[in-house]
Amino acid sequence: MSQDSLRARLDQAPVLADPEGAAARLADLDRPDLVVDPPVRALLAGLAEHSTFLWGIATRDPDRLATLLDASPEESLARLVADQRAAGRPEPENNVDLDAVGRRLRRNRQALALLVAMADIGGVWPLESVTAALSDFADASVAGALDALLRQAADLGRFLPKDPEDLQAGSGLVVLGLGKLGAGELNYSSDIDLVVFFDPEAATLRAGTEPTPFFSRLAQGLAKLLQERTGDGYVHRVDYRLRPDPGSTPTAISFNSAFSYYETVGQNWERAAFIKARPIAGDLVAGARFLVELRPFIWRKYFDFGSIADVHAMKRQIHAVRGHERLAVAGHDIKLGRGGIREIEFFVQTQQLVFGGRRPSLRGRRTLEMLAELVAEGWIDGQARDELAEAYRFLRGIEHRLQMQEDAQTQRLPEAPEALERFARFAGYATREAFETALLAHAARVQAHYALLFEAEPDLSAGIGDLVFSGAGDDPETLKTLRQLGFREPERAVETVRGWHFGRRPAVRSARAREVLTELVPALIQALSGTPDPDAALAALDRAFGQMPAAVELLIILRSHERLRLLFADLLGTAPRLADTVAFSPHVLDAVIDPAFVEPVSDEAALDTQFRALVGRPGAVEEFLDRSRDAARQMRFVTGARLLSGILPPGGAGRAFSGVAQAALAASLAAVSEAFAKDHGRVPGGRMVVLGFGRLGSRQLTAASDLDLVVLYDFDPENRQSDGPRSLDAAVAYNRLTQRLVAALTAPTRRGTLYEVDLRLRPGGGQGMIATQARSFRAYLAESAETWELMALTRARVLCGDASLADEVRAVVAQALGRPRDAAGVAREVRAMRDLVAAEKADAGPLDLKLAPGGLLDLDFLAQALVLGHAQTHPDLVGRDARGVLERAGTLGLLPGDAADRLVAAYRFLDDIHQWQRLMIEGDSADPPPAVLGRIAVAAGLPDARALTAQLEAERRMVRALFERLLG
């Protein structure tokens, strides 16, 4: 006996209720030699007692049984699958006989049913092998039957195959397997869910043959051949009802009709079904292409929370079936009932629908594999994976035992106690009680995890009192509730919300929007009540609704996720700039629930990689402009949200905002340069770089900063014409390219604007060409640059462009800053410049942290004076931000005593508050609302707004005193 044979590998058998009766039935085999081995005898006795279907197959052909027992089960499977595939391919000189094909298919299916059952019940194959075997055989059945039908059509001259040896290849006919067949998870006695599509352009039919009726008749013939019952049983039951609108469409549907349907009226349950779709027969190449083209329908670009509501609604309808109100083992449906297979599948598929659009690793077909991927992506933990996987294997095993009894598609446990007792033994349990304990334990764990996803959301109206906004009058209890929630003007709040229900704001005018809004309003009001100023937050939301064309998407997201609801409310109350971003593009909220959100990313390279990934590979500059705006908007929003959530410190946010801008600038330069080259070619040996000045140069950009840029270029004076179809002089070419770059950054598109750009720090200021030749820049710095221009140069940084020219420019900047200067003279000039700024541009009050005396401008000017006065002897002062310069100057002894430490601490404090101001305040940041000032105080670690203003005043006094002392 081979050690690899099925017989040798058996190690399990059902528990017998009547061993004597089972032993008596073994005589029916009329092959005593088959039951000599105890493991085989135990297994066959179990089949004899518990499954009339399997015992019937075994006794009808004992020789077949012996063959299966003596061979490796894997070899037997491969043989059966191969023969099933070959069943529809008669010898070339013979006509196809569909009756003979059907007999062969059905007899192979009987052998397969017996093989899989013995390997499963006998403990030889795990669940994954069992379902793969069933699925592979079903694939072969469909392919074999289809070959027979195509051969018949070819013999009649209706079908003209491209390859007579492979009728299906290039036929334009696509048979997709959906459901468990598509996933390779077919159960023991399941329908096979098929959808038939065809490409009329590729179909090789006789002239005058209409493809829709031809392929529809072919599909009907396929179903008949597979599911027709004879004395040999049947092959598979076929279900075509997953095709588009099955009540009014033909059985086979053209590609164009299918795409039109899914693009216009396709529903979430159809998206869920197509997660598992797989070409199993016909033109497999065309089938794969079809699924690629359908991918945008299945996998949304953004996290799709709307699908949760639809899937959960389907599950609630399932639970409305009698017997699902509570979990009782007798009569329990292990597929559709609570804690059943469908809950595990919904748990996985819903998260695939929501997150798979942005996480390709979550687009797999198989349930167990996707549980593992959900852990890898951080959406569930290892305990959820292990418990759900264990329950899935248990429940699928029970499902198979139920179906093995009579070859019936059932998932319902017996109701009668005696029948349930017998089934428990078939499933391998000594008693019904042991089986019930195992089932209830698994079901309870499934329910617990399922509830976390679907049913554990807080009651949207629980515990906060009456909130009634219908009718024309104000409900007194609602006004009372709003007052308790912190609304100072509850009557105005009621009128605002009532206006939404009346459709006064376009964004919430549709029936669907108002339907979602009705459910959401109590939770939304509660979320707004947690902000420092609920009235202002509600007013901000009302303004957002007035500006948005539609709000359904946003409302569904807020309804589905409490954390996002609370964050959005916080944004409305304290960071309207971010709230406006959400209103314009609701799916920026996706990033907040991405596990990566908690990572404080500020590294330039990481941000550049992220930006390019979001932009992808647009086909045209116009598409790039839209994508770059979406990418920058999302990344700036994430940076602001991380700052608001405490994940990024203000300094880190400055680096991140700068990194996003640098990434956008680099990508824009690459995009416009490529497009420009198509029109005008490239300047031979030409080079170009972009410098950032101001806060961009020092990596301190805020949420509201514009970009101070200078563009430099260089070329060979002896070869200054571009080499394109419309050649340009080098100077003209680089200035026009700069114009395109600025337009790419500033032009408003349907996706908004990217950045405001200021080019006035270039040599010559606002006069002359907007791009400067590198040699002119070098000469200007050496001969003509004024002190204020050199001060600005201390924050200059190359952002993108040609690497060799970048190195040269860095050297030029370092040389210009490091020239010998009288430090005292520099100090006098910088002080005079500060006085001029104060005279020409007065500060807006004590909260104007940039211009007020003792503010950031004093500190920046002081740092710039140190660089210009001492870089010759201390070149490492060059390239640092102001705080870094002050720190290094203290180490070098350029600042007296503890002045450096005090100035560095003051700079950090003032710049942190400035970052918060620019994030949280639109318009005049020197006059913030009290609630916002209080929020900034808390972020700065101070008890309240009064403490914040006092601390700011003390720091500014100290800075101003040191500024005057050090600069005279």
Salt bridges, closest charged atoms under 4 A:
ASP4 OD1 - ARG9 NH1 3.12
ASP33 OD2 - ARG31 NH2 2.89
ASP37 OD2 - ARG7 NH1 3.07
GLU49 OE2 - HIS50 NE2 3.24
ASP61 OD2 - ARG64 NE 3.98
ASP63 OD1 - ARG31 NH1 2.57
ASP70 OD1 - ARG7 NH2 2.97
GLU74 OE1 - ARG9 NH1 2.91
ASP83 OD1 - ARG104 NH2 2.82
ASP120 OD2 - HIS400 ND1 3.60
ASP120 OD2 - ARG401 NH1 3.21
GLU128 OE2 - ARG393 NH2 2.72
ASP139 OD2 - ARG278 NH1 2.72
ASP147 OD2 - ARG89 NE 2.80
ASP155 OD1 - ARG151 NE 3.20
GLU185 OE1 - LYS276 NZ 3.55
ASP191 OD1 - ARG237 NE 2.83
ASP199 OD2 - ARG289 NH2 3.64
ASP232 OD2 - ARG107 NE 3.58
ASP239 OD2 - ARG241 NH2 2.71
ASP304 OD2 - ARG271 NH1 2.41
ASP304 OD2 - ARG300 NH1 3.86
ASP333 OD2 - ARG412 NH2 4.00
GLU343 OE2 - LYS315 NZ 3.21
GLU343 OE2 - HIS319 NE2 3.38
GLU345 OE2 - LYS180 NZ 2.80
GLU345 OE1 - ARG342 NE 3.40
GLU369 OE2 - ARG366 NH1 3.84
GLU377 OE1 - ARG359 NE 3.15
ASP386 OD1 - ARG385 NE 2.87
GLU387 OE1 - HIS449 NE2 2.76
GLU399 OE1 - ARG396 NE 2.75
ASP407 OD2 - ARG109 NH1 2.91
GLU421 OE2 - ARG425 NE 3.77
GLU433 OE2 - ARG432 NH2 3.93
GLU436 OE2 - ARG432 NE 3.69
GLU455 OE2 - ARG338 NH1 3.76
ASP474 OD1 - ARG498 NH2 2.90
GLU489 OE1 - ARG492 NE 3.84
GLU491 OE2 - ARG483 NH2 3.16
GLU495 OE1 - ARG498 NH1 2.71
GLU495 OE2 - ARG504 NH1 2.75
GLU515 OE2 - ARG512 NH1 3.01
GLU519 OE1 - ARG559 NH1 2.99
ASP533 OD1 - ARG488 NH1 2.89
ASP535 OD2 - ARG488 NH1 3.87
ASP542 OD2 - ARG505 NH2 2.82
GLU553 OE2 - HIS587 NE2 2.67
ASP570 OD1 - ARG935 NH1 2.71
ASP590 OD2 - HIS587 ND1 3.09
ASP594 OD2 - ARG359 NH2 2.16
GLU604 OE2 - ARG699 NE 2.50
GLU604 OE2 - ARG797 NH1 3.24
ASP608 OD2 - ARG612 NE 2.99
GLU623 OE2 - ARG627 NH2 2.48
ASP626 OD2 - ARG750 NE 3.06
ASP630 OD1 - ARG633 NH1 2.73
ASP630 OD1 - ARG751 NE 2.78
ASP679 OD1 - ARG726 NH2 3.59
ASP679 OD2 - ARG740 NH2 3.11
ASP714 OD2 - ARG687 NH2 2.69
ASP714 OD1 - ARG775 NH2 3.30
ASP729 OD1 - ARG720 NE 2.58
ASP758 OD2 - ARG760 NH2 2.65
ASP807 OD1 - ARG810 NH1 2.84
GLU808 OE2 - ARG687 NH1 2.92
ASP835 OD1 - ARG831 NE 3.13
ASP858 OD1 - ARG834 NE 2.45
ASP858 OD2 - ARG960 NH1 2.73
ASP860 OD2 - ARG795 NH1 3.82
ASP876 OD2 - ARG888 NE 2.62
ASP898 OD1 - ARG902 NH1 3.76
ASP911 OD1 - ARG695 NH2 2.54
GLU953 OE1 - ARG956 NH2 2.86
GLU953 OE2 - ARG957 NH1 3.45
GLU964 OE2 - ARG960 NE 3.52
